[in-house]
């Protein structure tokens, strides 16, 4: 496979990328899922479901989480280097 193509195994869904980034940023701040949810004005189980990739999320709620975490929206949707 050429260098400018990625295999399907290397591809993470937007839902998986968002979940990974939420967990990393939340933990970096020392917050529980409940604290993040409270700060963002969301239900605690909703945040858990998003992090476990079992719940779909609207753009409005992605913006809410990004604002709460103090990052631009694209940071939540960009694969991390690690």
PyMOL Python script that loads the backbone (N, CA, C, O; Angstrom):
from pymol import cmd

cmd.read_pdbstr("""\
ATOM      1  N   UNK A   1       0.846  -1.175   0.000  1.00  0.00           N
ATOM      2  CA  UNK A   1       0.000   0.000   0.000  1.00  0.00           C
ATOM      3  C   UNK A   1       0.886   1.230   0.000  1.00  0.00           C
ATOM      4  O   UNK A   1       1.887   1.267   0.716  1.00  0.00           O
ATOM      5  N   UNK A   2       0.541   2.236  -0.786  1.00  0.00           N
ATOM      6  CA  UNK A   2       1.374   3.432  -0.874  1.00  0.00           C
ATOM      7  C   UNK A   2       1.239   4.300   0.374  1.00  0.00           C
ATOM      8  O   UNK A   2       0.290   4.169   1.147  1.00  0.00           O
ATOM      9  N   UNK A   3       2.218   5.191   0.547  1.00  0.00           N
ATOM     10  CA  UNK A   3       2.284   6.026   1.751  1.00  0.00           C
ATOM     11  C   UNK A   3       1.121   7.005   1.854  1.00  0.00           C
ATOM     12  O   UNK A   3       0.789   7.457   2.950  1.00  0.00           O
ATOM     13  N   UNK A   4       0.491   7.342   0.712  1.00  0.00           N
ATOM     14  CA  UNK A   4      -0.586   8.326   0.772  1.00  0.00           C
ATOM     15  C   UNK A   4      -1.966   7.691   0.944  1.00  0.00           C
ATOM     16  O   UNK A   4      -2.983   8.373   0.818  1.00  0.00           O
ATOM     17  N   UNK A   5      -2.000   6.414   1.224  1.00  0.00           N
ATOM     18  CA  UNK A   5      -3.259   5.726   1.514  1.00  0.00           C
ATOM     19  C   UNK A   5      -3.176   5.109   2.902  1.00  0.00           C
ATOM     20  O   UNK A   5      -2.115   4.657   3.332  1.00  0.00           O
ATOM     21  N   UNK A   6      -4.296   5.098   3.588  1.00  0.00           N
ATOM     22  CA  UNK A   6      -4.341   4.428   4.887  1.00  0.00           C
ATOM     23  C   UNK A   6      -5.229   3.211   4.770  1.00  0.00           C
ATOM     24  O   UNK A   6      -6.206   3.208   4.021  1.00  0.00           O
ATOM     25  N   UNK A   7      -4.889   2.193   5.502  1.00  0.00           N
ATOM     26  CA  UNK A   7      -5.724   0.999   5.487  1.00  0.00           C
ATOM     27  C   UNK A   7      -6.945   1.237   6.348  1.00  0.00           C
ATOM     28  O   UNK A   7      -6.949   2.134   7.191  1.00  0.00           O
ATOM     29  N   UNK A   8      -7.970   0.448   6.144  1.00  0.00           N
ATOM     30  CA  UNK A   8      -9.180   0.597   6.934  1.00  0.00           C
ATOM     31  C   UNK A   8      -8.894   0.330   8.411  1.00  0.00           C
ATOM     32  O   UNK A   8      -9.623   0.818   9.275  1.00  0.00           O
ATOM     33  N   UNK A   9      -7.853  -0.434   8.712  1.00  0.00           N
ATOM     34  CA  UNK A   9      -7.491  -0.696  10.097  1.00  0.00           C
ATOM     35  C   UNK A   9      -6.917   0.551  10.762  1.00  0.00           C
ATOM     36  O   UNK A   9      -7.012   0.693  11.981  1.00  0.00           O
ATOM     37  N   UNK A  10      -6.321   1.460   9.981  1.00  0.00           N
ATOM     38  CA  UNK A  10      -5.750   2.687  10.517  1.00  0.00           C
ATOM     39  C   UNK A  10      -6.800   3.778  10.691  1.00  0.00           C
ATOM     40  O   UNK A  10      -6.537   4.790  11.342  1.00  0.00           O
ATOM     41  N   UNK A  11      -7.968   3.590  10.128  1.00  0.00           N
ATOM     42  CA  UNK A  11      -9.015   4.603  10.140  1.00  0.00           C
ATOM     43  C   UNK A  11      -9.831   4.526  11.419  1.00  0.00           C
ATOM     44  O   UNK A  11     -10.383   3.477  11.751  1.00  0.00           O
ATOM     45  N   UNK A  12      -9.905   5.643  12.135  1.00  0.00           N
ATOM     46  CA  UNK A  12     -10.773   5.732  13.298  1.00  0.00           C
ATOM     47  C   UNK A  12     -11.998   6.548  12.912  1.00  0.00           C
ATOM     48  O   UNK A  12     -11.882   7.548  12.204  1.00  0.00           O
ATOM     49  N   UNK A  13     -13.144   6.136  13.364  1.00  0.00           N
ATOM     50  CA  UNK A  13     -14.360   6.898  13.100  1.00  0.00           C
ATOM     51  C   UNK A  13     -14.316   8.211  13.869  1.00  0.00           C
ATOM     52  O   UNK A  13     -13.581   8.345  14.848  1.00  0.00           O
ATOM     53  N   UNK A  14     -15.099   9.163  13.424  1.00  0.00           N
ATOM     54  CA  UNK A  14     -15.195  10.445  14.129  1.00  0.00           C
ATOM     55  C   UNK A  14     -15.661  10.204  15.566  1.00  0.00           C
ATOM     56  O   UNK A  14     -15.217  10.883  16.492  1.00  0.00           O
ATOM     57  N   UNK A  15     -16.540   9.252  15.738  1.00  0.00           N
ATOM     58  CA  UNK A  15     -17.042   8.920  17.083  1.00  0.00           C
ATOM     59  C   UNK A  15     -15.915   8.413  17.977  1.00  0.00           C
ATOM     60  O   UNK A  15     -15.850   8.767  19.154  1.00  0.00           O
ATOM     61  N   UNK A  16     -15.026   7.583  17.424  1.00  0.00           N
ATOM     62  CA  UNK A  16     -13.903   7.046  18.197  1.00  0.00           C
ATOM     63  C   UNK A  16     -12.885   8.138  18.520  1.00  0.00           C
ATOM     64  O   UNK A  16     -12.355   8.192  19.630  1.00  0.00           O
ATOM     65  N   UNK A  17     -12.616   9.003  17.549  1.00  0.00           N
ATOM     66  CA  UNK A  17     -11.672  10.110  17.764  1.00  0.00           C
ATOM     67  C   UNK A  17     -12.204  11.041  18.847  1.00  0.00           C
ATOM     68  O   UNK A  17     -11.471  11.425  19.758  1.00  0.00           O
ATOM     69  N   UNK A  18     -13.472  11.398  18.746  1.00  0.00           N
ATOM     70  CA  UNK A  18     -14.089  12.266  19.741  1.00  0.00           C
ATOM     71  C   UNK A  18     -14.003  11.636  21.130  1.00  0.00           C
ATOM     72  O   UNK A  18     -13.648  12.307  22.100  1.00  0.00           O
ATOM     73  N   UNK A  19     -14.328  10.353  21.221  1.00  0.00           N
ATOM     74  CA  UNK A  19     -14.291   9.662  22.511  1.00  0.00           C
ATOM     75  C   UNK A  19     -12.887   9.687  23.115  1.00  0.00           C
ATOM     76  O   UNK A  19     -12.715   9.998  24.293  1.00  0.00           O
ATOM     77  N   UNK A  20     -11.888   9.357  22.299  1.00  0.00           N
ATOM     78  CA  UNK A  20     -10.495   9.371  22.780  1.00  0.00           C
ATOM     79  C   UNK A  20     -10.094  10.739  23.284  1.00  0.00           C
ATOM     80  O   UNK A  20      -9.512  10.866  24.361  1.00  0.00           O
ATOM     81  N   UNK A  21     -10.403  11.760  22.510  1.00  0.00           N
ATOM     82  CA  UNK A  21     -10.005  13.118  22.872  1.00  0.00           C
ATOM     83  C   UNK A  21     -10.743  13.620  24.109  1.00  0.00           C
ATOM     84  O   UNK A  21     -10.156  14.316  24.938  1.00  0.00           O
ATOM     85  N   UNK A  22     -12.015  13.277  24.242  1.00  0.00           N
ATOM     86  CA  UNK A  22     -12.754  13.670  25.442  1.00  0.00           C
ATOM     87  C   UNK A  22     -12.121  13.067  26.690  1.00  0.00           C
ATOM     88  O   UNK A  22     -11.914  13.759  27.687  1.00  0.00           O
ATOM     89  N   UNK A  23     -11.818  11.784  26.627  1.00  0.00           N
ATOM     90  CA  UNK A  23     -11.216  11.109  27.780  1.00  0.00           C
ATOM     91  C   UNK A  23      -9.872  11.752  28.122  1.00  0.00           C
ATOM     92  O   UNK A  23      -9.606  12.053  29.285  1.00  0.00           O
ATOM     93  N   UNK A  24      -9.026  11.962  27.115  1.00  0.00           N
ATOM     94  CA  UNK A  24      -7.703  12.549  27.362  1.00  0.00           C
ATOM     95  C   UNK A  24      -7.796  13.943  27.964  1.00  0.00           C
ATOM     96  O   UNK A  24      -7.115  14.244  28.944  1.00  0.00           O
ATOM     97  N   UNK A  25      -8.630  14.790  27.388  1.00  0.00           N
ATOM     98  CA  UNK A  25      -8.745  16.163  27.875  1.00  0.00           C
ATOM     99  C   UNK A  25      -9.402  16.224  29.246  1.00  0.00           C
ATOM    100  O   UNK A  25      -9.014  17.033  30.089  1.00  0.00           O
ATOM    101  N   UNK A  26     -10.391  15.375  29.468  1.00  0.00           N
ATOM    102  CA  UNK A  26     -11.071  15.336  30.766  1.00  0.00           C
ATOM    103  C   UNK A  26     -10.101  14.893  31.855  1.00  0.00           C
ATOM    104  O   UNK A  26     -10.034  15.503  32.923  1.00  0.00           O
ATOM    105  N   UNK A  27      -9.361  13.844  31.585  1.00  0.00           N
ATOM    106  CA  UNK A  27      -8.394  13.335  32.574  1.00  0.00           C
ATOM    107  C   UNK A  27      -7.270  14.339  32.820  1.00  0.00           C
ATOM    108  O   UNK A  27      -6.791  14.481  33.945  1.00  0.00           O
ATOM    109  N   UNK A  28      -6.856  15.031  31.765  1.00  0.00           N
ATOM    110  CA  UNK A  28      -5.810  16.044  31.898  1.00  0.00           C
ATOM    111  C   UNK A  28      -6.223  17.120  32.904  1.00  0.00           C
ATOM    112  O   UNK A  28      -5.381  17.685  33.603  1.00  0.00           O
ATOM    113  N   UNK A  29      -7.508  17.392  32.969  1.00  0.00           N
ATOM    114  CA  UNK A  29      -8.023  18.382  33.905  1.00  0.00           C
ATOM    115  C   UNK A  29      -8.364  17.781  35.262  1.00  0.00           C
ATOM    116  O   UNK A  29      -8.729  18.499  36.192  1.00  0.00           O
ATOM    117  N   UNK A  30      -8.243  16.469  35.369  1.00  0.00           N
ATOM    118  CA  UNK A  30      -8.559  15.798  36.626  1.00  0.00           C
ATOM    119  C   UNK A  30     -10.055  15.720  36.906  1.00  0.00           C
ATOM    120  O   UNK A  30     -10.472  15.624  38.060  1.00  0.00           O
ATOM    121  N   UNK A  31     -10.859  15.762  35.847  1.00  0.00           N
ATOM    122  CA  UNK A  31     -12.308  15.748  35.999  1.00  0.00           C
ATOM    123  C   UNK A  31     -12.868  14.347  35.811  1.00  0.00           C
ATOM    124  O   UNK A  31     -12.360  13.563  35.010  1.00  0.00           O
ATOM    125  N   UNK A  32     -13.905  14.049  36.549  1.00  0.00           N
ATOM    126  CA  UNK A  32     -14.688  12.840  36.322  1.00  0.00           C
ATOM    127  C   UNK A  32     -15.660  13.120  35.171  1.00  0.00           C
ATOM    128  O   UNK A  32     -15.816  14.265  34.746  1.00  0.00           O
ATOM    129  N   UNK A  33     -16.299  12.083  34.681  1.00  0.00           N
ATOM    130  CA  UNK A  33     -17.340  12.271  33.667  1.00  0.00           C
ATOM    131  C   UNK A  33     -18.447  13.155  34.231  1.00  0.00           C
ATOM    132  O   UNK A  33     -19.006  14.000  33.532  1.00  0.00           O
ATOM    133  N   UNK A  34     -18.747  12.946  35.498  1.00  0.00           N
ATOM    134  CA  UNK A  34     -19.802  13.727  36.149  1.00  0.00           C
ATOM    135  C   UNK A  34     -19.443  15.212  36.203  1.00  0.00           C
ATOM    136  O   UNK A  34     -20.301  16.063  35.966  1.00  0.00           O
ATOM    137  N   UNK A  35     -18.187  15.531  36.512  1.00  0.00           N
ATOM    138  CA  UNK A  35     -17.762  16.930  36.570  1.00  0.00           C
ATOM    139  C   UNK A  35     -17.803  17.580  35.193  1.00  0.00           C
ATOM    140  O   UNK A  35     -18.270  18.710  35.056  1.00  0.00           O
ATOM    141  N   UNK A  36     -17.319  16.875  34.174  1.00  0.00           N
ATOM    142  CA  UNK A  36     -17.379  17.414  32.816  1.00  0.00           C
ATOM    143  C   UNK A  36     -18.824  17.674  32.424  1.00  0.00           C
ATOM    144  O   UNK A  36     -19.143  18.735  31.886  1.00  0.00           O
ATOM    145  N   UNK A  37     -19.694  16.717  32.689  1.00  0.00           N
ATOM    146  CA  UNK A  37     -21.108  16.872  32.353  1.00  0.00           C
ATOM    147  C   UNK A  37     -21.702  18.079  33.069  1.00  0.00           C
ATOM    148  O   UNK A  37     -22.416  18.874  32.457  1.00  0.00           O
ATOM    149  N   UNK A  38     -21.415  18.222  34.352  1.00  0.00           N
ATOM    150  CA  UNK A  38     -21.931  19.345  35.129  1.00  0.00           C
ATOM    151  C   UNK A  38     -21.449  20.668  34.544  1.00  0.00           C
ATOM    152  O   UNK A  38     -22.243  21.586  34.336  1.00  0.00           O
ATOM    153  N   UNK A  39     -20.145  20.764  34.279  1.00  0.00           N
ATOM    154  CA  UNK A  39     -19.571  22.000  33.741  1.00  0.00           C
ATOM    155  C   UNK A  39     -20.160  22.348  32.374  1.00  0.00           C
ATOM    156  O   UNK A  39     -20.318  23.523  32.041  1.00  0.00           O
ATOM    157  N   UNK A  40     -20.484  21.322  31.585  1.00  0.00           N
ATOM    158  CA  UNK A  40     -21.015  21.539  30.229  1.00  0.00           C
ATOM    159  C   UNK A  40     -22.535  21.663  30.204  1.00  0.00           C
ATOM    160  O   UNK A  40     -23.109  21.997  29.168  1.00  0.00           O
ATOM    161  N   UNK A  41     -23.190  21.398  31.328  1.00  0.00           N
ATOM    162  CA  UNK A  41     -24.654  21.451  31.353  1.00  0.00           C
ATOM    163  C   UNK A  41     -25.295  20.257  30.672  1.00  0.00           C
ATOM    164  O   UNK A  41     -26.376  20.361  30.094  1.00  0.00           O
ATOM    165  N   UNK A  42     -24.610  19.114  30.749  1.00  0.00           N
ATOM    166  CA  UNK A  42     -25.118  17.877  30.140  1.00  0.00           C
ATOM    167  C   UNK A  42     -25.356  16.840  31.238  1.00  0.00           C
ATOM    168  O   UNK A  42     -24.902  17.011  32.369  1.00  0.00           O
ATOM    169  N   UNK A  43     -26.059  15.782  30.905  1.00  0.00           N
ATOM    170  CA  UNK A  43     -26.294  14.713  31.873  1.00  0.00           C
ATOM    171  C   UNK A  43     -25.057  13.835  31.977  1.00  0.00           C
ATOM    172  O   UNK A  43     -24.385  13.582  30.977  1.00  0.00           O
ATOM    173  N   UNK A  44     -24.754  13.371  33.179  1.00  0.00           N
ATOM    174  CA  UNK A  44     -23.535  12.584  33.406  1.00  0.00           C
ATOM    175  C   UNK A  44     -23.501  11.305  32.588  1.00  0.00           C
ATOM    176  O   UNK A  44     -22.438  10.908  32.111  1.00  0.00           O
ATOM    177  N   UNK A  45     -24.656  10.646  32.416  1.00  0.00           N
ATOM    178  CA  UNK A  45     -24.645   9.406  31.638  1.00  0.00           C
ATOM    179  C   UNK A  45     -24.411   9.681  30.150  1.00  0.00           C
ATOM    180  O   UNK A  45     -23.874   8.834  29.436  1.00  0.00           O
ATOM    181  N   UNK A  46     -24.815  10.863  29.687  1.00  0.00           N
ATOM    182  CA  UNK A  46     -24.597  11.222  28.292  1.00  0.00           C
ATOM    183  C   UNK A  46     -23.107  11.270  27.982  1.00  0.00           C
ATOM    184  O   UNK A  46     -22.663  10.730  26.969  1.00  0.00           O
ATOM    185  N   UNK A  47     -22.339  11.911  28.846  1.00  0.00           N
ATOM    186  CA  UNK A  47     -20.887  11.999  28.643  1.00  0.00           C
ATOM    187  C   UNK A  47     -20.277  10.603  28.626  1.00  0.00           C
ATOM    188  O   UNK A  47     -19.434  10.311  27.778  1.00  0.00           O
ATOM    189  N   UNK A  48     -20.682   9.752  29.533  1.00  0.00           N
ATOM    190  CA  UNK A  48     -20.188   8.375  29.566  1.00  0.00           C
ATOM    191  C   UNK A  48     -20.513   7.625  28.289  1.00  0.00           C
ATOM    192  O   UNK A  48     -19.680   6.884  27.767  1.00  0.00           O
ATOM    193  N   UNK A  49     -21.718   7.816  27.787  1.00  0.00           N
ATOM    194  CA  UNK A  49     -22.127   7.141  26.547  1.00  0.00           C
ATOM    195  C   UNK A  49     -21.316   7.642  25.359  1.00  0.00           C
ATOM    196  O   UNK A  49     -20.943   6.855  24.488  1.00  0.00           O
ATOM    197  N   UNK A  50     -21.039   8.944  25.315  1.00  0.00           N
ATOM    198  CA  UNK A  50     -20.232   9.497  24.219  1.00  0.00           C
ATOM    199  C   UNK A  50     -18.814   8.934  24.296  1.00  0.00           C
ATOM    200  O   UNK A  50     -18.235   8.560  23.276  1.00  0.00           O
ATOM    201  N   UNK A  51     -18.256   8.874  25.502  1.00  0.00           N
ATOM    202  CA  UNK A  51     -16.900   8.344  25.665  1.00  0.00           C
ATOM    203  C   UNK A  51     -16.817   6.859  25.322  1.00  0.00           C
ATOM    204  O   UNK A  51     -15.766   6.385  24.892  1.00  0.00           O
ATOM    205  N   UNK A  52     -17.902   6.126  25.504  1.00  0.00           N
ATOM    206  CA  UNK A  52     -17.907   4.693  25.171  1.00  0.00           C
ATOM    207  C   UNK A  52     -18.407   4.435  23.749  1.00  0.00           C
ATOM    208  O   UNK A  52     -18.552   3.288  23.326  1.00  0.00           O
ATOM    209  N   UNK A  53     -18.666   5.522  23.025  1.00  0.00           N
ATOM    210  CA  UNK A  53     -19.074   5.462  21.618  1.00  0.00           C
ATOM    211  C   UNK A  53     -20.401   4.761  21.405  1.00  0.00           C
ATOM    212  O   UNK A  53     -20.614   4.147  20.360  1.00  0.00           O
ATOM    213  N   UNK A  54     -21.291   4.841  22.372  1.00  0.00           N
ATOM    214  CA  UNK A  54     -22.596   4.195  22.205  1.00  0.00           C
ATOM    215  C   UNK A  54     -23.713   5.218  22.039  1.00  0.00           C
ATOM    216  O   UNK A  54     -24.892   4.868  21.978  1.00  0.00           O
ATOM    217  N   UNK A  55     -23.326   6.474  21.967  1.00  0.00           N
ATOM    218  CA  UNK A  55     -24.313   7.532  21.827  1.00  0.00           C
ATOM    219  C   UNK A  55     -23.866   8.497  20.749  1.00  0.00           C
ATOM    220  O   UNK A  55     -22.699   8.884  20.695  1.00  0.00           O
ATOM    221  N   UNK A  56     -24.781   8.878  19.905  1.00  0.00           N
ATOM    222  CA  UNK A  56     -24.496   9.892  18.899  1.00  0.00           C
ATOM    223  C   UNK A  56     -24.542  11.253  19.580  1.00  0.00           C
ATOM    224  O   UNK A  56     -25.183  11.401  20.621  1.00  0.00           O
ATOM    225  N   UNK A  57     -23.878  12.241  19.014  1.00  0.00           N
ATOM    226  CA  UNK A  57     -23.812  13.560  19.634  1.00  0.00           C
ATOM    227  C   UNK A  57     -24.029  14.619  18.577  1.00  0.00           C
ATOM    228  O   UNK A  57     -23.556  14.487  17.448  1.00  0.00           O
ATOM    229  N   UNK A  58     -24.740  15.664  18.939  1.00  0.00           N
ATOM    230  CA  UNK A  58     -24.982  16.760  17.999  1.00  0.00           C
ATOM    231  C   UNK A  58     -23.798  17.714  17.964  1.00  0.00           C
ATOM    232  O   UNK A  58     -22.975  17.738  18.879  1.00  0.00           O
ATOM    233  N   UNK A  59     -23.725  18.484  16.915  1.00  0.00           N
ATOM    234  CA  UNK A  59     -22.684  19.508  16.820  1.00  0.00           C
ATOM    235  C   UNK A  59     -22.805  20.516  17.956  1.00  0.00           C
ATOM    236  O   UNK A  59     -21.797  21.007  18.466  1.00  0.00           O
ATOM    237  N   UNK A  60     -24.029  20.823  18.351  1.00  0.00           N
ATOM    238  CA  UNK A  60     -24.227  21.751  19.466  1.00  0.00           C
ATOM    239  C   UNK A  60     -23.563  21.234  20.734  1.00  0.00           C
ATOM    240  O   UNK A  60     -22.934  22.002  21.462  1.00  0.00           O
ATOM    241  N   UNK A  61     -23.698  19.944  21.005  1.00  0.00           N
ATOM    242  CA  UNK A  61     -23.095  19.371  22.213  1.00  0.00           C
ATOM    243  C   UNK A  61     -21.581  19.222  22.082  1.00  0.00           C
ATOM    244  O   UNK A  61     -20.864  19.321  23.078  1.00  0.00           O
ATOM    245  N   UNK A  62     -21.088  18.986  20.870  1.00  0.00           N
ATOM    246  CA  UNK A  62     -19.633  18.968  20.665  1.00  0.00           C
ATOM    247  C   UNK A  62     -19.080  20.357  20.968  1.00  0.00           C
ATOM    248  O   UNK A  62     -18.054  20.490  21.635  1.00  0.00           O
ATOM    249  N   UNK A  63     -19.761  21.388  20.478  1.00  0.00           N
ATOM    250  CA  UNK A  63     -19.335  22.757  20.769  1.00  0.00           C
ATOM    251  C   UNK A  63     -19.367  23.047  22.265  1.00  0.00           C
ATOM    252  O   UNK A  63     -18.467  23.697  22.797  1.00  0.00           O
ATOM    253  N   UNK A  64     -20.384  22.572  22.926  1.00  0.00           N
ATOM    254  CA  UNK A  64     -20.518  22.762  24.377  1.00  0.00           C
ATOM    255  C   UNK A  64     -19.351  22.131  25.127  1.00  0.00           C
ATOM    256  O   UNK A  64     -18.772  22.742  26.024  1.00  0.00           O
ATOM    257  N   UNK A  65     -19.014  20.898  24.749  1.00  0.00           N
ATOM    258  CA  UNK A  65     -17.903  20.201  25.392  1.00  0.00           C
ATOM    259  C   UNK A  65     -16.571  20.884  25.093  1.00  0.00           C
ATOM    260  O   UNK A  65     -15.731  21.030  25.981  1.00  0.00           O
ATOM    261  N   UNK A  66     -16.382  21.299  23.853  1.00  0.00           N
ATOM    262  CA  UNK A  66     -15.137  21.987  23.483  1.00  0.00           C
ATOM    263  C   UNK A  66     -14.984  23.274  24.288  1.00  0.00           C
ATOM    264  O   UNK A  66     -13.909  23.549  24.822  1.00  0.00           O
ATOM    265  N   UNK A  67     -16.041  24.052  24.376  1.00  0.00           N
ATOM    266  CA  UNK A  67     -16.012  25.306  25.135  1.00  0.00           C
ATOM    267  C   UNK A  67     -15.692  25.023  26.609  1.00  0.00           C
ATOM    268  O   UNK A  67     -14.889  25.729  27.219  1.00  0.00           O
ATOM    269  N   UNK A  68     -16.309  24.014  27.163  1.00  0.00           N
ATOM    270  CA  UNK A  68     -16.077  23.643  28.563  1.00  0.00           C
ATOM    271  C   UNK A  68     -14.637  23.219  28.787  1.00  0.00           C
ATOM    272  O   UNK A  68     -14.039  23.554  29.810  1.00  0.00           O
ATOM    273  N   UNK A  69     -14.075  22.480  27.831  1.00  0.00           N
ATOM    274  CA  UNK A  69     -12.696  22.000  27.946  1.00  0.00           C
ATOM    275  C   UNK A  69     -11.681  23.065  27.517  1.00  0.00           C
ATOM    276  O   UNK A  69     -10.477  22.875  27.683  1.00  0.00           O
ATOM    277  N   UNK A  70     -12.158  24.169  26.972  1.00  0.00           N
ATOM    278  CA  UNK A  70     -11.279  25.261  26.582  1.00  0.00           C
ATOM    279  C   UNK A  70     -10.454  24.986  25.344  1.00  0.00           C
ATOM    280  O   UNK A  70      -9.316  25.441  25.228  1.00  0.00           O
ATOM    281  N   UNK A  71     -11.040  24.229  24.408  1.00  0.00           N
ATOM    282  CA  UNK A  71     -10.333  23.917  23.166  1.00  0.00           C
ATOM    283  C   UNK A  71     -11.243  24.215  21.974  1.00  0.00           C
ATOM    284  O   UNK A  71     -12.466  24.198  22.111  1.00  0.00           O
ATOM    285  N   UNK A  72     -10.650  24.490  20.797  1.00  0.00           N
ATOM    286  CA  UNK A  72     -11.466  24.636  19.589  1.00  0.00           C
ATOM    287  C   UNK A  72     -12.122  23.292  19.229  1.00  0.00           C
ATOM    288  O   UNK A  72     -11.589  22.230  19.549  1.00  0.00           O
ATOM    289  N   UNK A  73     -13.253  23.349  18.578  1.00  0.00           N
ATOM    290  CA  UNK A  73     -14.001  22.136  18.213  1.00  0.00           C
ATOM    291  C   UNK A  73     -13.115  21.152  17.442  1.00  0.00           C
ATOM    292  O   UNK A  73     -13.179  19.945  17.679  1.00  0.00           O
ATOM    293  N   UNK A  74     -12.302  21.652  16.537  1.00  0.00           N
ATOM    294  CA  UNK A  74     -11.502  20.744  15.703  1.00  0.00           C
ATOM    295  C   UNK A  74     -10.563  19.878  16.546  1.00  0.00           C
ATOM    296  O   UNK A  74     -10.202  18.782  16.118  1.00  0.00           O
ATOM    297  N   UNK A  75     -10.166  20.334  17.709  1.00  0.00           N
ATOM    298  CA  UNK A  75      -9.284  19.539  18.576  1.00  0.00           C
ATOM    299  C   UNK A  75      -9.987  18.252  19.025  1.00  0.00           C
ATOM    300  O   UNK A  75      -9.353  17.204  19.145  1.00  0.00           O
ATOM    301  N   UNK A  76     -11.284  18.337  19.270  1.00  0.00           N
ATOM    302  CA  UNK A  76     -12.031  17.142  19.674  1.00  0.00           C
ATOM    303  C   UNK A  76     -12.188  16.144  18.545  1.00  0.00           C
ATOM    304  O   UNK A  76     -12.402  14.956  18.786  1.00  0.00           O
ATOM    305  N   UNK A  77     -12.081  16.622  17.308  1.00  0.00           N
ATOM    306  CA  UNK A  77     -12.322  15.754  16.152  1.00  0.00           C
ATOM    307  C   UNK A  77     -11.067  15.393  15.363  1.00  0.00           C
ATOM    308  O   UNK A  77     -11.151  14.772  14.304  1.00  0.00           O
ATOM    309  N   UNK A  78      -9.906  15.785  15.881  1.00  0.00           N
ATOM    310  CA  UNK A  78      -8.640  15.508  15.212  1.00  0.00           C
ATOM    311  C   UNK A  78      -7.938  14.361  15.896  1.00  0.00           C
ATOM    312  O   UNK A  78      -7.770  14.388  17.115  1.00  0.00           O
ATOM    313  N   UNK A  79      -7.514  13.334  15.138  1.00  0.00           N
ATOM    314  CA  UNK A  79      -6.794  12.221  15.763  1.00  0.00           C
ATOM    315  C   UNK A  79      -5.542  12.717  16.490  1.00  0.00           C
ATOM    316  O   UNK A  79      -4.827  13.588  15.995  1.00  0.00           O
ATOM    317  N   UNK A  80      -5.293  12.153  17.660  1.00  0.00           N
ATOM    318  CA  UNK A  80      -4.101  12.550  18.417  1.00  0.00           C
ATOM    319  C   UNK A  80      -2.876  11.881  17.815  1.00  0.00           C
ATOM    320  O   UNK A  80      -2.989  10.883  17.103  1.00  0.00           O
ATOM    321  N   UNK A  81      -1.738  12.421  18.096  1.00  0.00           N
ATOM    322  CA  UNK A  81      -0.477  11.892  17.552  1.00  0.00           C
ATOM    323  C   UNK A  81      -0.068  10.596  18.234  1.00  0.00           C
ATOM    324  O   UNK A  81       0.736   9.837  17.693  1.00  0.00           O
ATOM    325  N   UNK A  82      -0.612  10.338  19.410  1.00  0.00           N
ATOM    326  CA  UNK A  82      -0.201   9.128  20.142  1.00  0.00           C
ATOM    327  C   UNK A  82      -0.938   7.892  19.706  1.00  0.00           C
ATOM    328  O   UNK A  82      -0.693   6.808  20.236  1.00  0.00           O
TER     329      UNK A  82
END
""", "prot")
cmd.dss("prot")
cmd.show_as("cartoon", "prot")
cmd.util.cbc("prot")
cmd.orient("prot")
